[in-house]
């Protein structure tokens, strides 16, 4: 009888734990969808401005953006309820990204009405307005939280179905994170912040230096993290293809002039395939050194094409330093084509250098972390050696 009661308690405990796991996965699924909608809306919105779409707050791109924020708020409420009800232990590392969701959603929720008020008071605003900065900060917090949350939960679940679901969610999560980080840099480097009343543009030289330094780092870092986290074939190709398609549909195709470069732009998918080939080859190598060398080569490869990956917006950053002005999308495309051969002579090797260095740093940090974890585990007393 006593055995049956204990078995019943264990069964209830397992059932309760499964329900919590399902709610956590639901929360992360909604957060992933919201994060994806946000960045697609942001990307589309900026292009709408550039192609001279009538400027109002209630645009399709804004609807997409704030729909994403709404979905994220719902996800955040689920996470908050789980925390307040004590369903998630305070020692569980998943609680950190859940708390970050709350912070990011507050930022985004405040930015929405604030941006509407800013539009009403100041009319057309620049890219780097205070309300846009608050919104972008909220978006980046949420995007990071989704990727980190999925990575943590992937280590905690045991169901093969749940593991497959998490891997599936990680693909749009890392694509969203990649684009979000790029767009956060764009906020400061694109000379599009001269609004009706305020000019928040930085010095053109400073914008260029920030661009050529941070963007290759982001490209190499995100793809390296995604590939090593997912540990599946062709993950870099799938994620890069998703990023390229989003950029194509939101930034390139809306302008007939920019679309002329689309066939060449899609060749970036070939670079991702080569990236996967190089990193997958490391699986057959015998030593860790050879595996890390392959990752460094792959990091240099993706870092080298940061200028092409940034088309069509990144060339705007280099317009003034290269000696031409930007007044229309057709003019942008013409100047991009004229300057492309010369600028690639510098951008390709410099981007490769930055991409390889950032990859080396990430690998060193990862190796150090694993060594510390190994030492800590070896110092933990064995339960089997304790006296009865």
VEXMIZA-572749 format. One record per residue (C-alpha): residue number from 1; residue in three letters; x, z, y. Coordinates in pm, whole numbers, plus 32768, in hexadecimal, padded with zeros to 4 digits. Layout:
# VEXMIZA-572749
(r NUM,"Ala",(X,Z,Y))
...
//
This chain:
# VEXMIZA-572749
(r 1,"Unk",(8000,8000,8000))
(r 2,"Unk",(811A,8062,80EA))
(r 3,"Unk",(81CB,7F19,8095))
(r 4,"Unk",(8091,7E54,80EE))
(r 5,"Unk",(8076,7F02,8241))
(r 6,"Unk",(81E3,7EB6,8291))
(r 7,"Unk",(81B7,7D4D,8223))
(r 8,"Unk",(8082,7D32,8303))
(r 9,"Unk",(8146,7DB6,8430))
(r 10,"Unk",(8262,7CC0,83EF))
(r 11,"Unk",(8169,7BA1,83D1))
(r 12,"Unk",(80C1,7C01,851B))
(r 13,"Unk",(8216,7C1D,85C2))
(r 14,"Unk",(8281,7AC4,8549))
(r 15,"Unk",(8134,7A2D,85B3))
(r 16,"Unk",(8154,7ACD,870D))
(r 17,"Unk",(82B9,7A4E,872F))
(r 18,"Unk",(8249,78ED,86D1))
(r 19,"Unk",(8139,78F9,87DB))
(r 20,"Unk",(8237,7962,88E3))
(r 21,"Unk",(8320,7848,8875))
(r 22,"Unk",(8204,774E,8897))
(r 23,"Unk",(81B3,77CD,89F5))
(r 24,"Unk",(8322,77B8,8A59))
(r 25,"Unk",(8331,7652,89D9))
(r 26,"Unk",(81EC,75FD,8A91))
(r 27,"Unk",(827E,768D,8BD0))
(r 28,"Unk",(83C0,75C5,8BAA))
(r 29,"Unk",(82FF,7488,8B50))
(r 30,"Unk",(822F,74A5,8C8F))
(r 31,"Unk",(8364,74FA,8D5B))
(r 32,"Unk",(841B,73CA,8CD0))
(r 33,"Unk",(82F4,72E7,8D2A))
(r 34,"Unk",(82DE,7380,8E85))
(r 35,"Unk",(8453,735C,8EC2))
(r 36,"Unk",(8444,71EF,8E56))
(r 37,"Unk",(831A,71A0,8F38))
(r 38,"Unk",(83C6,724A,905F))
(r 39,"Unk",(8501,717D,905B))
(r 40,"Unk",(8449,7034,901C))
(r 41,"Unk",(836D,7084,9147))
(r 42,"Unk",(8499,70D6,9223))
(r 43,"Unk",(854F,6F96,91C2))
(r 44,"Unk",(841C,6EBF,9201))
(r 45,"Unk",(83D1,6F6E,934B))
(r 46,"Unk",(8522,6F1C,93E7))
(r 47,"Unk",(8505,6DAF,9382))
(r 48,"Unk",(83AA,6DA5,941C))
(r 49,"Unk",(8444,6E12,9565))
(r 50,"Unk",(8553,6D09,9550))
(r 51,"Unk",(8466,6BE9,9508))
(r 52,"Unk",(8398,6C52,9637))
(r 53,"Unk",(8267,6CCE,9579))
(r 54,"Unk",(8179,6D79,9672))
(r 55,"Unk",(81EE,6EDC,96A4))
(r 56,"Unk",(80EF,6FEC,965C))
(r 57,"Unk",(80F8,712C,9592))
(r 58,"Unk",(7FF2,70AF,949B))
(r 59,"Unk",(80B0,6F97,93EB))
(r 60,"Unk",(80B4,6F43,9274))
(r 61,"Unk",(821D,6FBB,925C))
(r 62,"Unk",(81C2,7108,92FE))
(r 63,"Unk",(809B,712A,920D))
(r 64,"Unk",(818A,70F9,90E8))
(r 65,"Unk",(8285,71ED,917B))
(r 66,"Unk",(818A,7302,91BD))
(r 67,"Unk",(80DA,72C4,9071))
(r 68,"Unk",(8227,731A,8FD1))
(r 69,"Unk",(823B,7454,90A4))
(r 70,"Unk",(80DA,74B0,9038))
(r 71,"Unk",(8130,7487,8EC7))
(r 72,"Unk",(8268,755C,8EFB))
(r 73,"Unk",(819C,766E,8FA3))
(r 74,"Unk",(80B5,7677,8E72))
(r 75,"Unk",(81E8,7690,8D90))
(r 76,"Unk",(8274,77A5,8E6B))
(r 77,"Unk",(812F,786B,8E52))
(r 78,"Unk",(8142,785A,8CD5))
(r 79,"Unk",(82A8,78DA,8CE3))
(r 80,"Unk",(824C,79EF,8DD9))
(r 81,"Unk",(812D,7A64,8CFB))
(r 82,"Unk",(8211,7A71,8BCB))
(r 83,"Unk",(830F,7B41,8C8D))
(r 84,"Unk",(820E,7C2F,8D27))
(r 85,"Unk",(8161,7C67,8BD7))
(r 86,"Unk",(82AC,7CBF,8B36))
(r 87,"Unk",(8297,7B9C,8A41))
(r 88,"Unk",(83FF,7B3E,8A92))
(r 89,"Unk",(8505,7C49,8A64))
(r 90,"Unk",(85D3,7C8A,8B9E))
(r 91,"Unk",(8711,7C56,8AD5))
(r 92,"Unk",(86A1,7AF8,8A6E))
(r 93,"Unk",(8772,79F9,8B33))
(r 94,"Unk",(863E,7919,8B5C))
(r 95,"Unk",(85BF,7A0E,8C63))
(r 96,"Unk",(86C6,7990,8D5C))
(r 97,"Unk",(8648,7827,8D72))
(r 98,"Unk",(84E2,78AE,8D79))
(r 99,"Unk",(8535,797E,8EAD))
(r 100,"Unk",(85E1,7851,8F49))
(r 101,"Unk",(84A0,7788,8F14))
(r 102,"Unk",(83E9,7887,8FE8))
(r 103,"Unk",(84EB,7866,9100))
(r 104,"Unk",(84F0,76E9,90EF))
(r 105,"Unk",(8375,76D1,90EC))
(r 106,"Unk",(835A,77B6,921A))
(r 107,"Unk",(8451,76D7,92D6))
(r 108,"Unk",(838C,759E,9279))
(r 109,"Unk",(8237,7639,92C3))
(r 110,"Unk",(82AA,76AD,941B))
(r 111,"Unk",(834B,755B,9466))
(r 112,"Unk",(8208,7497,942A))
(r 113,"Unk",(812E,751E,9545))
(r 114,"Unk",(8265,754E,961D))
(r 115,"Unk",(82BD,73DD,95F8))
(r 116,"Unk",(8157,737C,9650))
(r 117,"Unk",(816A,7455,9789))
(r 118,"Unk",(82BF,73BF,97E1))
(r 119,"Unk",(822C,725F,97C8))
(r 120,"Unk",(8106,72C1,98A3))
(r 121,"Unk",(81E3,735A,99B0))
(r 122,"Unk",(8315,7278,99AD))
(r 123,"Unk",(8292,7133,9916))
(r 124,"Unk",(8388,7068,9846))
(r 125,"Unk",(8499,714E,97C7))
(r 126,"Unk",(85F2,7109,973F))
(r 127,"Unk",(8664,713B,95D9))
(r 128,"Unk",(871E,7280,9627))
(r 129,"Unk",(8608,733E,96D7))
(r 130,"Unk",(85EA,74B8,96A2))
(r 131,"Unk",(84AB,748E,95D1))
(r 132,"Unk",(854C,7381,94F9))
(r 133,"Unk",(867B,7462,94C0))
(r 134,"Unk",(859A,7580,944C))
(r 135,"Unk",(84DA,7491,9369))
(r 136,"Unk",(861A,73F9,92D8))
(r 137,"Unk",(86A7,7555,9293))
(r 138,"Unk",(856A,75B3,91D7))
(r 139,"Unk",(8577,7470,910F))
(r 140,"Unk",(86E3,74A0,90AD))
(r 141,"Unk",(86A7,760A,9043))
(r 142,"Unk",(8586,759B,8F66))
(r 143,"Unk",(8649,7477,8ECF))
(r 144,"Unk",(8770,7555,8E76))
(r 145,"Unk",(8683,765B,8DE7))
(r 146,"Unk",(85DA,755C,8D02))
(r 147,"Unk",(8724,74E5,8C6D))
(r 148,"Unk",(87AE,7648,8C48))
(r 149,"Unk",(8666,76CA,8BBA))
(r 150,"Unk",(8653,75BA,8AB2))
(r 151,"Unk",(87BD,75F4,8A53))
(r 152,"Unk",(877E,7769,8A22))
(r 153,"Unk",(863D,773D,895B))
(r 154,"Unk",(86E5,7637,887D))
(r 155,"Unk",(87C9,774E,87FC))
(r 156,"Unk",(86A5,783D,87BF))
(r 157,"Unk",(85A5,776B,8703))
(r 158,"Unk",(85BD,7728,858E))
(r 159,"Unk",(849D,7639,8551))
(r 160,"Unk",(8516,74D3,851F))
(r 161,"Unk",(83E3,7456,85DC))
(r 162,"Unk",(8435,7532,8707))
(r 163,"Unk",(85A1,74C4,86FF))
(r 164,"Unk",(8538,7355,8704))
(r 165,"Unk",(8447,739B,8822))
(r 166,"Unk",(8559,7442,88EE))
(r 167,"Unk",(8649,731E,88B5))
(r 168,"Unk",(853A,722D,8924))
(r 169,"Unk",(84FC,72F9,8A63))
(r 170,"Unk",(866F,730F,8AAE))
(r 171,"Unk",(8683,7196,8AE8))
(r 172,"Unk",(859E,718D,8C1D))
(r 173,"Unk",(861F,72E6,8C81))
(r 174,"Unk",(8788,7270,8C9C))
(r 175,"Unk",(871D,7127,8D3E))
(r 176,"Unk",(865C,71EE,8E43))
(r 177,"Unk",(8780,72DB,8E77))
(r 178,"Unk",(8870,71B7,8EA4))
(r 179,"Unk",(8794,710C,8FA6))
(r 180,"Unk",(8744,7254,9056))
(r 181,"Unk",(88B4,72AA,9084))
(r 182,"Unk",(88F9,714B,9107))
(r 183,"Unk",(87D6,7162,91F9))
(r 184,"Unk",(8846,72B7,9275))
(r 185,"Unk",(8992,7218,92D5))
(r 186,"Unk",(88D6,70EE,936C))
(r 187,"Unk",(8826,71E2,9450))
(r 188,"Unk",(8972,721C,9504))
(r 189,"Unk",(8A23,70CD,94E0))
(r 190,"Unk",(8915,6FCC,952F))
(r 191,"Unk",(890A,6F7F,96A6))
(r 192,"Unk",(878E,6F8A,96A3))
(r 193,"Unk",(8759,70D7,9752))
(r 194,"Unk",(871E,7059,98B4))
(r 195,"Unk",(85AE,70AB,98EB))
(r 196,"Unk",(84D0,7093,9A1B))
(r 197,"Unk",(8553,71D7,9AB3))
(r 198,"Unk",(8685,7243,99EC))
(r 199,"Unk",(87C0,719B,9969))
(r 200,"Unk",(884C,7256,983B))
(r 201,"Unk",(893E,7144,97CE))
(r 202,"Unk",(8A9F,71B7,977E))
(r 203,"Unk",(8BDB,7106,97EC))
(r 204,"Unk",(8BF3,6FB9,972C))
(r 205,"Unk",(8D53,7006,96B0))
(r 206,"Unk",(8CE4,715D,9630))
(r 207,"Unk",(8BBC,70BB,9582))
(r 208,"Unk",(8CA1,6FC2,94D3))
(r 209,"Unk",(8D9A,70CE,9461))
(r 210,"Unk",(8C82,71A7,93D4))
(r 211,"Unk",(8BEF,7079,931F))
(r 212,"Unk",(8D2B,7001,9272))
(r 213,"Unk",(8D86,7164,920D))
(r 214,"Unk",(8C41,7201,9193))
(r 215,"Unk",(8B87,70DB,90F6))
(r 216,"Unk",(8C8B,7088,8FE7))
(r 217,"Unk",(8C9B,71FC,8F95))
(r 218,"Unk",(8B20,720C,8F6B))
(r 219,"Unk",(8B15,70D2,8E92))
(r 220,"Unk",(8C29,714B,8DAA))
(r 221,"Unk",(8BB2,72B6,8D9C))
(r 222,"Unk",(8A42,7274,8D50))
(r 223,"Unk",(8A82,716A,8C47))
(r 224,"Unk",(8B8E,723D,8B9D))
(r 225,"Unk",(8AAA,736E,8B98))
(r 226,"Unk",(8984,72A2,8B18))
(r 227,"Unk",(8A48,71FB,89FF))
(r 228,"Unk",(8AE5,733E,8985))
(r 229,"Unk",(899C,73FB,899E))
(r 230,"Unk",(88C5,72F8,88ED))
(r 231,"Unk",(89CD,72A3,87E6))
(r 232,"Unk",(8910,7169,877D))
(r 233,"Unk",(896A,6FF9,8764))
(r 234,"Unk",(8942,6F21,889A))
(r 235,"Unk",(88D0,7043,8976))
(r 236,"Unk",(899E,6FC5,8A9F))
(r 237,"Unk",(8904,6E6A,8A7B))
(r 238,"Unk",(87A0,6EF2,8A71))
(r 239,"Unk",(87CD,6FD9,8B9D))
(r 240,"Unk",(8888,6ED6,8C6D))
(r 241,"Unk",(8782,6DCF,8C1B))
(r 242,"Unk",(8672,6EBA,8C96))
(r 243,"Unk",(8731,6EFD,8DD9))
(r 244,"Unk",(8772,6D8A,8E0F))
(r 245,"Unk",(8602,6D34,8DD3))
(r 246,"Unk",(8589,6E41,8EC4))
(r 247,"Unk",(8678,6DC6,8FCF))
(r 248,"Unk",(8613,6C5D,8F8D))
(r 249,"Unk",(849D,6C9B,8FAF))
(r 250,"Unk",(84B2,6D8A,90D7))
(r 251,"Unk",(85D8,6D08,91A4))
(r 252,"Unk",(8628,6B9F,9146))
(r 253,"Unk",(84EF,6AE3,90DA))
(r 254,"Unk",(841D,6B4B,920E))
(r 255,"Unk",(8501,6A6C,92E2))
(r 256,"Unk",(8516,68FA,9287))
(r 257,"Unk",(866F,68E5,9326))
(r 258,"Unk",(8703,6A06,9260))
(r 259,"Unk",(8670,6983,911A))
(r 260,"Unk",(8767,6862,911C))
(r 261,"Unk",(8873,6952,90A2))
(r 262,"Unk",(8795,69E7,8F91))
(r 263,"Unk",(8823,691B,8E6B))
(r 264,"Unk",(8983,6995,8EBA))
(r 265,"Unk",(8909,6AF6,8EFB))
(r 266,"Unk",(8871,6B04,8D9E))
(r 267,"Unk",(89CE,6ACB,8D10))
(r 268,"Unk",(8A00,6C41,8D49))
(r 269,"Unk",(8947,6C6F,8C01))
(r 270,"Unk",(8A6C,6BBA,8B5D))
(r 271,"Unk",(8B59,6CBA,8BF8))
(r 272,"Unk",(8A87,6DCF,8B5E))
(r 273,"Unk",(8A98,6D26,8A09))
(r 274,"Unk",(8C13,6D1B,8A2A))
(r 275,"Unk",(8C0E,6E8B,8A90))
(r 276,"Unk",(8B4E,6EE0,8953))
(r 277,"Unk",(8C38,6E0C,887F))
(r 278,"Unk",(8D69,6EC3,8906))
(r 279,"Unk",(8CD5,7021,88DE))
(r 280,"Unk",(8C40,6FDC,8787))
(r 281,"Unk",(8D91,6F5C,8713))
(r 282,"Unk",(8E13,70BB,8757))
(r 283,"Unk",(8D36,7142,8640))
(r 284,"Unk",(8E1B,709D,8541))
(r 285,"Unk",(8F5B,7121,85DC))
(r 286,"Unk",(900D,723F,8530))
(r 287,"Unk",(9083,7309,865C))
(r 288,"Unk",(8FDA,73A7,8788))
(r 289,"Unk",(90E2,730B,886C))
(r 290,"Unk",(907E,71AB,8807))
(r 291,"Unk",(8F0D,71FC,8836))
(r 292,"Unk",(8F4D,7281,8994))
(r 293,"Unk",(9020,7150,89EC))
(r 294,"Unk",(8EFC,7070,8994))
(r 295,"Unk",(8E12,713B,8A70))
(r 296,"Unk",(8F09,7120,8B91))
(r 297,"Unk",(8F18,6FA5,8B66))
(r 298,"Unk",(8D9A,6F99,8B5F))
(r 299,"Unk",(8D8C,7075,8C98))
(r 300,"Unk",(8E77,6F87,8D4C))
(r 301,"Unk",(8D9B,6E63,8CE1))
(r 302,"Unk",(8C55,6EF0,8D6B))
(r 303,"Unk",(8D03,6F75,8EA2))
(r 304,"Unk",(8D92,6E1D,8EF1))
(r 305,"Unk",(8C39,6D7C,8F1B))
(r 306,"Unk",(8BA7,6E83,9007))
(r 307,"Unk",(8B91,6D84,9123))
(r 308,"Unk",(8AC3,6C90,9052))
(r 309,"Unk",(89EE,6DAB,8FC9))
(r 310,"Unk",(89A5,6E0E,9131))
(r 311,"Unk",(891D,6CB6,918C))
(r 312,"Unk",(8860,6C71,926C))
(r 313,"Unk",(8873,6DB2,933A))
(r 314,"Unk",(89E1,6E14,931B))
(r 315,"Unk",(8A5F,6CD5,93CA))
(r 316,"Unk",(89A2,6D4C,9501))
(r 317,"Unk",(8A95,6E72,9514))
(r 318,"Unk",(8BBE,6D85,9531))
(r 319,"Unk",(8B1B,6C93,9626))
(r 320,"Unk",(8BB7,6D1D,9764))
(r 321,"Unk",(8D10,6D6E,96D0))
(r 322,"Unk",(8D1D,6C08,964C))
(r 323,"Unk",(8CC0,6B7D,979E))
(r 324,"Unk",(8B5E,6AFD,9771))
(r 325,"Unk",(8A09,6B78,97E1))
(r 326,"Unk",(88D1,6BB8,9715))
(r 327,"Unk",(8786,6B41,97A6))
(r 328,"Unk",(86C8,6AB0,967B))
(r 329,"Unk",(86D4,6A9C,9500))
(r 330,"Unk",(8735,692C,9508))
(r 331,"Unk",(885B,697E,95EC))
(r 332,"Unk",(88BC,6A9A,9502))
(r 333,"Unk",(88C4,69B3,93D4))
(r 334,"Unk",(898F,68A6,9489))
(r 335,"Unk",(8A96,699F,94FE))
(r 336,"Unk",(8A9F,6A47,93A7))
(r 337,"Unk",(8AEE,68FD,92F9))
(r 338,"Unk",(8BF6,689A,93FB))
(r 339,"Unk",(8CAE,69E9,93EA))
(r 340,"Unk",(8C80,6A2E,9274))
(r 341,"Unk",(8DC1,698B,91EB))
(r 342,"Unk",(8EA1,6A37,92E8))
(r 343,"Unk",(8DFB,6B8C,92D6))
(r 344,"Unk",(8E03,6B90,9158))
(r 345,"Unk",(8F80,6B6E,9163))
(r 346,"Unk",(8F80,6CCE,91F4))
(r 347,"Unk",(8E41,6D63,9163))
(r 348,"Unk",(8E81,6D11,8FF4))
(r 349,"Unk",(8FD5,6DBE,8FCC))
(r 350,"Unk",(8F7E,6EDE,90B6))
(r 351,"Unk",(8E33,6F1E,9006))
(r 352,"Unk",(8EE2,6F0E,8EB4))
(r 353,"Unk",(8FE3,700D,8F2A))
(r 354,"Unk",(8EDB,70FF,8FAE))
(r 355,"Unk",(8E04,70D1,8E76))
(r 356,"Unk",(8F28,711A,8D8C))
(r 357,"Unk",(8F9C,724C,8E51))
(r 358,"Unk",(8E3E,72E2,8E5A))
(r 359,"Unk",(8E1A,72A7,8CE3))
(r 360,"Unk",(8F66,7356,8C9E))
(r 361,"Unk",(8EF7,7482,8D6F))
(r 362,"Unk",(8DA7,749D,8CBB))
(r 363,"Unk",(8E4F,7485,8B65))
(r 364,"Unk",(8F4D,7592,8BC5))
(r 365,"Unk",(8E36,767B,8C3B))
(r 366,"Unk",(8D75,763C,8AFB))
(r 367,"Unk",(8EA8,7682,8A23))
(r 368,"Unk",(8EEF,77C7,8ADF))
(r 369,"Unk",(8D85,7838,8ABB))
(r 370,"Unk",(8D85,77F3,8946))
(r 371,"Unk",(8ECE,78AE,891A))
(r 372,"Unk",(8E41,79DE,89CF))
(r 373,"Unk",(8D06,79D7,88F9))
(r 374,"Unk",(8DDB,79C0,87BF))
(r 375,"Unk",(8EA9,7AEE,882B))
(r 376,"Unk",(8D71,7BB8,8880))
(r 377,"Unk",(8CD3,7B66,872F))
(r 378,"Unk",(8E0E,7BC9,8675))
(r 379,"Unk",(8E16,7D1B,8729))
(r 380,"Unk",(8CAF,7D71,86CD))
(r 381,"Unk",(8CA2,7E72,85B2))
(r 382,"Unk",(8C1D,7DF5,8467))
(r 383,"Unk",(8AD8,7E9D,8401))
(r 384,"Unk",(8B3B,7E82,8295))
(r 385,"Unk",(8C66,7F6A,82C4))
(r 386,"Unk",(8BA3,8090,834F))
(r 387,"Unk",(8B74,81BF,826E))
(r 388,"Unk",(8A1C,81F2,81D6))
//
